[in-house]
């Protein structure tokens, strides 16, 4: 028997520079997944001393459980792409609010675009 758990994903950036993704599971577990470009940049901003590029622990601190998250994230995005456009049409939101939301969806990175 398989169970599914919903997740919420927040893209994290510092001064428009991608840092990674904060993933919140329905059960209360939170995971920070660092972007490859952030982990590999020796000039990245220091979030904690253990994540500083010269720290011997930096690799383990910034390590990524991305394969485990990718399955849930892709499933959630597929459901959003399937459901949200119709839900938006049926929503009591004002036309201007709907237009702003569609505009926001178009500005997302391609892998996160909804409609």
One Martini backbone bead per residue (centre of mass of N, CA, C, O) as a GRO file, in nm:
protein
  115
    1UNK     BB    1   0.096   0.036   0.023
    2UNK     BB    2   0.033   0.369  -0.064
    3UNK     BB    3   0.128   0.697   0.022
    4UNK     BB    4   0.032   1.036   0.033
    5UNK     BB    5   0.197   1.362   0.035
    6UNK     BB    6   0.186   1.680   0.075
    7UNK     BB    7   0.347   1.969  -0.076
    8UNK     BB    8   0.556   2.253  -0.023
    9UNK     BB    9   0.710   2.515  -0.229
   10UNK     BB   10   1.004   2.728  -0.185
   11UNK     BB   11   1.171   2.974  -0.331
   12UNK     BB   12   1.513   3.061  -0.275
   13UNK     BB   13   1.652   3.398  -0.241
   14UNK     BB   14   1.932   3.631  -0.296
   15UNK     BB   15   1.921   3.889  -0.475
   16UNK     BB   16   1.815   3.697  -0.723
   17UNK     BB   17   1.966   3.448  -0.601
   18UNK     BB   18   1.985   3.126  -0.604
   19UNK     BB   19   1.957   2.873  -0.341
   20UNK     BB   20   1.660   2.719  -0.331
   21UNK     BB   21   1.446   2.481  -0.151
   22UNK     BB   22   1.151   2.475   0.042
   23UNK     BB   23   1.019   2.184   0.197
   24UNK     BB   24   0.676   2.105   0.288
   25UNK     BB   25   0.526   1.876   0.473
   26UNK     BB   26   0.228   1.777   0.595
   27UNK     BB   27   0.370   1.633   0.859
   28UNK     BB   28   0.616   1.878   0.917
   29UNK     BB   29   0.839   1.842   0.728
   30UNK     BB   30   1.158   2.001   0.655
   31UNK     BB   31   1.338   2.095   0.346
   32UNK     BB   32   1.657   2.187   0.227
   33UNK     BB   33   1.736   2.272  -0.114
   34UNK     BB   34   2.020   2.314  -0.290
   35UNK     BB   35   2.152   2.472  -0.538
   36UNK     BB   36   2.400   2.406  -0.750
   37UNK     BB   37   2.506   2.701  -0.791
   38UNK     BB   38   2.541   2.748  -0.485
   39UNK     BB   39   2.723   2.511  -0.395
   40UNK     BB   40   2.955   2.578  -0.631
   41UNK     BB   41   3.000   2.865  -0.496
   42UNK     BB   42   3.267   3.025  -0.338
   43UNK     BB   43   3.094   3.322  -0.330
   44UNK     BB   44   2.884   3.263  -0.144
   45UNK     BB   45   2.674   3.313   0.085
   46UNK     BB   46   2.665   3.305   0.434
   47UNK     BB   47   2.453   3.128   0.646
   48UNK     BB   48   2.672   2.947   0.784
   49UNK     BB   49   2.962   2.823   0.898
   50UNK     BB   50   2.902   2.525   0.785
   51UNK     BB   51   2.847   2.661   0.477
   52UNK     BB   52   3.113   2.744   0.423
   53UNK     BB   53   3.342   2.681   0.178
   54UNK     BB   54   3.579   2.614   0.410
   55UNK     BB   55   3.414   2.400   0.527
   56UNK     BB   56   3.417   2.058   0.592
   57UNK     BB   57   3.079   2.053   0.610
   58UNK     BB   58   2.947   2.177   0.353
   59UNK     BB   59   2.870   1.927   0.185
   60UNK     BB   60   2.674   1.802   0.399
   61UNK     BB   61   2.493   2.052   0.447
   62UNK     BB   62   2.435   2.094   0.117
   63UNK     BB   63   2.314   1.851   0.063
   64UNK     BB   64   2.098   1.649  -0.162
   65UNK     BB   65   1.752   1.511  -0.165
   66UNK     BB   66   1.625   1.544  -0.455
   67UNK     BB   67   1.511   1.266  -0.552
   68UNK     BB   68   1.290   1.256  -0.326
   69UNK     BB   69   1.147   1.529  -0.415
   70UNK     BB   70   1.089   1.520  -0.722
   71UNK     BB   71   0.841   1.336  -0.725
   72UNK     BB   72   0.650   1.519  -0.556
   73UNK     BB   73   0.683   1.776  -0.723
   74UNK     BB   74   0.586   1.669  -0.999
   75UNK     BB   75   0.308   1.583  -0.899
   76UNK     BB   76   0.214   1.861  -0.802
   77UNK     BB   77   0.250   2.009  -1.075
   78UNK     BB   78   0.057   1.835  -1.240
   79UNK     BB   79  -0.195   1.902  -1.073
   80UNK     BB   80  -0.183   2.209  -1.111
   81UNK     BB   81  -0.198   2.213  -1.423
   82UNK     BB   82  -0.477   2.066  -1.429
   83UNK     BB   83  -0.652   2.249  -1.207
   84UNK     BB   84  -0.603   2.564  -1.182
   85UNK     BB   85  -0.731   2.692  -1.435
   86UNK     BB   86  -1.025   2.605  -1.365
   87UNK     BB   87  -1.032   2.721  -1.079
   88UNK     BB   88  -0.992   3.012  -1.167
   89UNK     BB   89  -1.247   3.043  -1.339
   90UNK     BB   90  -1.440   2.962  -1.080
   91UNK     BB   91  -1.356   3.194  -0.933
   92UNK     BB   92  -1.437   3.494  -0.735
   93UNK     BB   93  -1.241   3.651  -0.860
   94UNK     BB   94  -1.117   3.901  -1.005
   95UNK     BB   95  -1.009   3.965  -1.314
   96UNK     BB   96  -0.747   4.108  -1.225
   97UNK     BB   97  -0.646   3.879  -1.039
   98UNK     BB   98  -0.631   3.662  -1.254
   99UNK     BB   99  -0.429   3.808  -1.435
  100UNK     BB  100  -0.199   3.822  -1.226
  101UNK     BB  101  -0.168   3.516  -1.192
  102UNK     BB  102  -0.103   3.449  -1.485
  103UNK     BB  103   0.144   3.629  -1.497
  104UNK     BB  104   0.301   3.481  -1.279
  105UNK     BB  105   0.311   3.202  -1.418
  106UNK     BB  106   0.476   3.311  -1.670
  107UNK     BB  107   0.739   3.400  -1.483
  108UNK     BB  108   0.820   3.136  -1.433
  109UNK     BB  109   0.986   2.883  -1.446
  110UNK     BB  110   0.933   2.640  -1.667
  111UNK     BB  111   0.909   2.401  -1.445
  112UNK     BB  112   0.664   2.598  -1.290
  113UNK     BB  113   0.457   2.631  -1.487
  114UNK     BB  114   0.105   2.631  -1.542
  115UNK     BB  115  -0.034   2.827  -1.810
   0.00000   0.00000   0.00000
